[in-house]
Amino acid sequence: MGHFFCKYIFVLGGVISGLGKGIAAASIGYLLKSFGFIKTSDGKAISNFLMHTTFPALVFITMIKVDLRAELIWMPLICALFGSMSSLIGFLIFKKEDPAYRGIMTMGSAGFNLGLFAYPLIEGVWGWEGLTYAIMFDLGNSFINFIVNYAMGTYLSSKHQDKNPAKAIATKVLTLPPFQAMVLGLTCNLAMISIPVIPLDVIETISKGNKPMVLLLMGIYFSVRLPKKSFQKVFQVLTLRYVLGLSVGLTLYYLLPFSDAYRNMLLICLILPAAMTLITYSDEFDFDTGIAAALVNFSMLISFTLMWLLVGIFHMSTV
């Protein structure tokens, strides 16, 4: 028991330290904006850069490394189904919202942040077994973030009011660099294609730039002066996310005939923070980037608290 408690505290300290570094990085972006070195409008160029470099590199590296064992296939399927359901519910619930808000609120209803937020914590608490489940969950999450959310954003954006929306959405998704990287990475994984060391190292190096750049972008868009109406929108989206996540997560926790570790990870993954792609998408589709950044920031704090509460309440074992 003493060993468990010591490790619990050690890992918690490590996670807090990691989040502290993330907050520090985001603060740099906020300070650069506050002192006039960077304008909020510059964020759009940074978002476009990320969408064509670090995002696809990160997706490709994840796809070629993921373990595609048959018994793990339920993880991405559950994530994809849950994310699709959440997106549809958000689409219906927020249909009466002003067009300026509806797009970001609908996209904010689905998709999770695993790479920056969850991986370090899960690896520290549950080891490689837990991380394997999380990576498989992230496979379904990639489908939600790069296909469902992007398609929803395309459909709801005033920039893409096409006479043939299905064709416009399909064209946008198929030409999206992260989607192409996902398909290419999965193909290499399934076909067991070996990537030469030098290009693989280059891609992996580029992928590592994603986290600090996105954190800086969060700081650039972060604002403590959001209008009261915007805070209300953020609260509505977060309420929907966590009510759905906890309801579905607890139901599956008690009903699924899988191992404790499997069910623990599924419950944890379903209450993770909003995806950082919200910020880059809101830029591309001219949605409210302030709301997008607030959703990402506040959901991190809520998810961090919830995760440790669930670990304590359900006595989730560690390695």
C-alpha positions as CSV (number, residue, x, y, z in Angstrom):
1,M,0.0,0.0,0.0
2,G,2.9,2.3,0.9
3,H,4.5,1.6,-2.5
4,F,1.3,2.3,-4.3
5,F,0.8,5.6,-2.4
6,C,4.4,6.7,-3.1
7,K,4.2,5.9,-6.8
8,Y,0.8,7.7,-7.0
9,I,2.3,10.9,-5.5
10,F,5.4,10.6,-7.7
11,V,3.4,10.3,-10.9
12,L,1.0,13.0,-9.8
13,G,3.9,15.3,-9.2
14,G,5.4,14.5,-12.6
15,V,2.1,15.2,-14.3
16,I,1.6,18.5,-12.5
17,S,5.2,19.4,-13.5
18,G,4.4,18.5,-17.2
19,L,1.3,20.6,-17.1
20,G,3.2,23.4,-15.5
21,K,5.7,23.4,-18.5
22,G,2.7,23.4,-20.9
23,I,1.2,26.4,-19.0
24,A,4.6,28.1,-19.2
25,A,4.8,27.6,-22.9
26,A,1.3,28.9,-23.5
27,S,2.1,31.9,-21.3
28,I,5.0,32.8,-23.6
29,G,2.6,33.1,-26.5
30,Y,0.2,35.2,-24.3
31,L,3.0,37.5,-23.2
32,L,4.3,37.9,-26.8
33,K,0.8,39.0,-27.8
34,S,0.3,41.2,-24.8
35,F,3.6,43.1,-25.5
36,G,2.8,43.5,-29.1
37,F,5.5,41.2,-30.6
38,I,2.8,39.0,-32.1
39,K,-0.7,39.9,-33.1
40,T,-3.7,37.6,-32.7
41,S,-4.1,37.7,-36.5
42,D,-0.7,36.1,-36.8
43,G,-2.1,32.9,-35.3
44,K,-3.8,32.1,-38.6
45,A,-0.4,31.8,-40.3
46,I,0.9,29.6,-37.5
47,S,-2.2,27.4,-37.7
48,N,-1.7,26.9,-41.4
49,F,1.9,26.0,-40.9
50,L,1.0,23.4,-38.2
51,M,-1.7,21.9,-40.4
52,H,0.8,21.3,-43.2
53,T,3.9,20.2,-41.2
54,T,3.8,19.1,-37.5
55,F,0.2,17.8,-37.4
56,P,0.6,15.4,-40.4
57,A,4.1,14.4,-39.1
58,L,2.6,13.5,-35.7
59,V,-0.3,11.6,-37.2
60,F,2.0,9.6,-39.5
61,I,4.4,8.6,-36.6
62,T,1.5,7.6,-34.4
63,M,-0.1,5.4,-37.2
64,I,3.1,3.5,-38.1
65,K,3.8,2.7,-34.4
66,V,0.3,1.8,-33.2
67,D,-0.2,-1.9,-32.3
68,L,-3.1,-3.2,-34.5
69,R,-3.7,-6.5,-32.6
70,A,-7.2,-7.9,-33.2
71,E,-8.3,-7.9,-29.5
72,L,-7.7,-4.2,-29.3
73,I,-9.9,-3.2,-32.2
74,W,-12.9,-2.3,-30.0
75,M,-11.0,0.7,-28.6
76,P,-10.9,2.8,-31.8
77,L,-14.4,1.6,-32.8
78,I,-15.9,2.8,-29.5
79,C,-14.1,6.1,-29.7
80,A,-15.2,6.6,-33.3
81,L,-18.8,5.8,-32.5
82,F,-18.9,7.9,-29.3
83,G,-17.3,10.8,-31.1
84,S,-19.7,10.6,-34.0
85,M,-22.6,10.5,-31.6
86,S,-21.3,13.5,-29.6
87,S,-20.8,15.4,-32.8
88,L,-24.4,14.7,-34.0
89,I,-25.8,15.6,-30.6
90,G,-23.9,18.8,-30.6
91,F,-25.0,19.6,-34.1
92,L,-28.7,19.1,-33.1
93,I,-28.5,20.8,-29.7
94,F,-26.7,23.9,-31.0
95,K,-28.7,24.2,-34.2
96,K,-30.4,27.4,-33.0
97,E,-27.2,29.1,-32.1
98,D,-25.9,32.0,-34.1
99,P,-23.8,30.8,-37.0
100,A,-20.8,32.6,-35.5
101,Y,-21.0,30.2,-32.5
102,R,-22.6,27.0,-33.9
103,G,-19.5,25.8,-35.8
104,I,-17.0,25.9,-32.9
105,M,-19.6,24.6,-30.4
106,T,-20.4,21.6,-32.6
107,M,-16.8,20.8,-33.2
108,G,-16.0,21.3,-29.6
109,S,-18.5,18.6,-28.6
110,A,-16.3,15.8,-30.0
111,G,-12.6,14.8,-30.2
112,F,-10.0,14.5,-27.5
113,N,-6.5,15.6,-26.6
114,L,-4.4,12.5,-26.0
115,G,-0.9,13.3,-27.2
116,L,-0.1,16.3,-25.1
117,F,-2.4,15.7,-22.1
118,A,-3.0,12.0,-21.5
119,Y,0.0,10.0,-22.8
120,P,2.5,11.1,-20.1
121,L,0.0,10.5,-17.3
122,I,-1.2,7.1,-18.6
123,E,2.3,5.8,-19.2
124,G,3.3,6.9,-15.7
125,V,0.3,5.4,-13.9
126,W,-0.6,2.3,-16.0
127,G,2.7,1.7,-17.9
128,W,2.9,0.3,-21.5
129,E,-0.3,-1.7,-21.2
130,G,-2.3,1.4,-20.5
131,L,-0.5,3.4,-23.1
132,T,-1.3,0.7,-25.7
133,Y,-5.0,1.0,-25.0
134,A,-4.7,4.8,-25.2
135,I,-2.9,4.7,-28.5
136,M,-5.6,2.4,-29.9
137,F,-8.3,4.8,-28.6
138,D,-6.4,7.7,-30.3
139,L,-6.7,5.8,-33.6
140,G,-10.4,6.3,-33.4
141,N,-9.8,9.8,-32.1
142,S,-7.9,10.6,-35.3
143,F,-11.0,9.7,-37.3
144,I,-13.1,12.1,-35.2
145,N,-10.6,15.0,-35.2
146,F,-9.4,14.8,-38.8
147,I,-12.6,13.6,-40.6
148,V,-15.8,14.1,-38.5
149,N,-14.9,17.4,-37.0
150,Y,-13.2,18.8,-40.1
151,A,-16.2,17.7,-42.2
152,M,-18.6,19.3,-39.7
153,G,-16.6,22.5,-39.7
154,T,-16.6,22.6,-43.5
155,Y,-20.4,22.1,-43.6
156,L,-21.1,24.8,-41.0
157,S,-18.6,27.4,-42.2
158,S,-19.9,30.4,-44.1
159,K,-16.8,30.1,-46.3
160,H,-18.0,26.8,-47.7
161,Q,-21.6,27.2,-48.5
162,D,-21.4,25.1,-51.6
163,K,-24.3,24.0,-53.7
164,N,-22.9,20.4,-53.4
165,P,-21.8,20.2,-49.7
166,A,-21.0,16.5,-49.9
167,K,-18.5,17.0,-52.7
168,A,-17.0,20.1,-50.9
169,I,-16.6,18.2,-47.7
170,A,-15.1,15.1,-49.3
171,T,-12.7,17.3,-51.3
172,K,-11.6,19.2,-48.1
173,V,-11.2,16.0,-46.1
174,L,-9.3,14.1,-48.8
175,T,-6.9,16.9,-49.3
176,L,-6.3,17.5,-45.6
177,P,-2.6,16.7,-44.9
178,P,-3.3,15.0,-41.5
179,F,-5.8,12.7,-43.1
180,Q,-3.4,11.8,-45.9
181,A,-0.7,11.2,-43.3
182,M,-3.2,8.9,-41.4
183,V,-3.9,6.8,-44.5
184,L,-0.3,6.6,-45.5
185,G,0.8,5.7,-41.9
186,L,-1.8,3.0,-41.6
187,T,-1.0,1.6,-45.0
188,C,2.7,1.3,-44.0
189,N,1.7,-0.3,-40.7
190,L,-0.6,-2.9,-42.2
191,A,1.7,-3.7,-45.1
192,M,4.7,-3.8,-42.7
193,I,6.6,-1.4,-44.9
194,S,9.8,-0.3,-43.3
195,I,10.6,3.4,-43.5
196,P,14.3,4.3,-44.0
197,V,15.9,5.6,-40.8
198,I,16.9,9.1,-42.1
199,P,13.5,10.2,-43.4
200,L,11.8,8.6,-40.4
201,D,14.1,10.6,-38.0
202,V,13.3,13.8,-40.0
203,I,9.5,13.2,-39.7
204,E,9.7,12.4,-36.0
205,T,11.8,15.5,-35.4
206,I,9.1,17.6,-37.1
207,S,6.4,15.9,-35.1
208,K,8.0,16.9,-31.9
209,G,7.6,20.5,-32.8
210,N,3.8,20.1,-32.7
211,K,3.4,20.4,-28.9
212,P,5.3,23.6,-28.3
213,M,3.9,25.3,-31.3
214,V,0.3,24.5,-30.4
215,L,0.9,25.6,-26.8
216,L,2.2,28.9,-28.1
217,L,-0.8,29.2,-30.3
218,M,-3.1,28.6,-27.3
219,G,-1.4,31.5,-25.5
220,I,-1.8,33.8,-28.5
221,Y,-5.5,33.1,-28.6
222,F,-6.1,32.9,-24.9
223,S,-8.1,35.8,-23.5
224,V,-9.4,36.5,-20.0
225,R,-11.7,39.1,-21.6
226,L,-14.0,36.8,-23.3
227,P,-17.6,38.3,-23.5
228,K,-20.0,36.9,-21.0
229,K,-21.9,35.3,-23.9
230,S,-18.8,33.5,-25.0
231,F,-18.2,32.1,-21.5
232,Q,-21.8,30.8,-21.5
233,K,-21.1,29.0,-24.8
234,V,-17.9,27.4,-23.4
235,F,-19.9,26.2,-20.3
236,Q,-22.6,24.7,-22.5
237,V,-20.1,22.7,-24.6
238,L,-18.1,21.5,-21.6
239,T,-21.3,20.4,-19.8
240,L,-22.3,18.4,-22.9
241,R,-18.8,16.8,-23.2
242,Y,-18.5,15.7,-19.6
243,V,-22.2,14.6,-19.2
244,L,-21.9,12.4,-22.3
245,G,-18.4,11.2,-21.4
246,L,-19.1,10.2,-17.9
247,S,-22.5,8.6,-18.7
248,V,-21.2,6.5,-21.6
249,G,-17.9,5.8,-19.8
250,L,-19.5,4.5,-16.6
251,T,-22.1,2.5,-18.5
252,L,-19.4,0.7,-20.5
253,Y,-17.3,0.3,-17.4
254,Y,-19.9,-1.8,-15.8
255,L,-21.2,-3.6,-18.9
256,L,-18.2,-4.6,-21.0
257,P,-16.7,-8.0,-20.4
258,F,-13.1,-6.8,-20.7
259,S,-10.2,-6.6,-18.2
260,D,-10.1,-4.0,-15.5
261,A,-7.2,-2.2,-17.3
262,Y,-9.2,-2.1,-20.5
263,R,-12.3,-0.6,-18.8
264,N,-10.2,1.8,-16.8
265,M,-8.6,3.2,-19.9
266,L,-11.8,3.5,-21.7
267,L,-13.4,5.4,-18.8
268,I,-10.4,7.7,-18.5
269,C,-10.2,8.4,-22.3
270,L,-13.9,9.3,-22.6
271,I,-13.4,12.3,-20.2
272,L,-10.2,13.7,-21.8
273,P,-9.9,17.4,-22.8
274,A,-11.0,19.0,-26.1
275,A,-8.7,18.5,-29.0
276,M,-6.2,21.2,-29.8
277,T,-7.2,20.9,-33.5
278,L,-10.1,23.1,-32.5
279,I,-7.9,26.1,-32.5
280,T,-6.4,25.5,-36.0
281,Y,-9.8,24.6,-37.4
282,S,-11.5,27.7,-35.9
283,D,-8.8,29.7,-37.7
284,E,-9.4,28.0,-41.1
285,F,-13.2,28.3,-40.9
286,D,-13.3,31.8,-39.3
287,F,-15.0,30.5,-36.2
288,D,-14.5,32.1,-32.7
289,T,-10.8,31.3,-31.8
290,G,-11.3,32.7,-28.3
291,I,-14.0,30.1,-27.6
292,A,-11.8,27.4,-29.1
293,A,-8.8,28.3,-26.9
294,A,-11.0,28.6,-23.8
295,L,-12.5,25.1,-24.5
296,V,-9.0,23.6,-24.7
297,N,-7.7,25.4,-21.6
298,F,-10.7,24.9,-19.3
299,S,-11.2,21.2,-20.4
300,M,-7.6,20.4,-19.4
301,L,-8.2,21.6,-15.9
302,I,-11.5,19.8,-15.6
303,S,-10.2,16.5,-17.1
304,F,-7.1,16.6,-14.9
305,T,-9.3,16.8,-11.7
306,L,-11.7,14.2,-12.9
307,M,-9.0,11.7,-13.9
308,W,-7.5,11.7,-10.4
309,L,-11.0,11.5,-8.8
310,L,-11.8,8.4,-10.9
311,V,-8.4,6.8,-10.1
312,G,-9.2,7.2,-6.4
313,I,-13.0,6.3,-6.5
314,F,-12.5,3.1,-8.6
315,H,-9.1,2.2,-7.0
316,M,-7.6,1.9,-10.5
317,S,-4.5,-0.2,-10.1
318,T,-1.1,1.0,-11.3
319,V,1.9,-1.0,-12.7
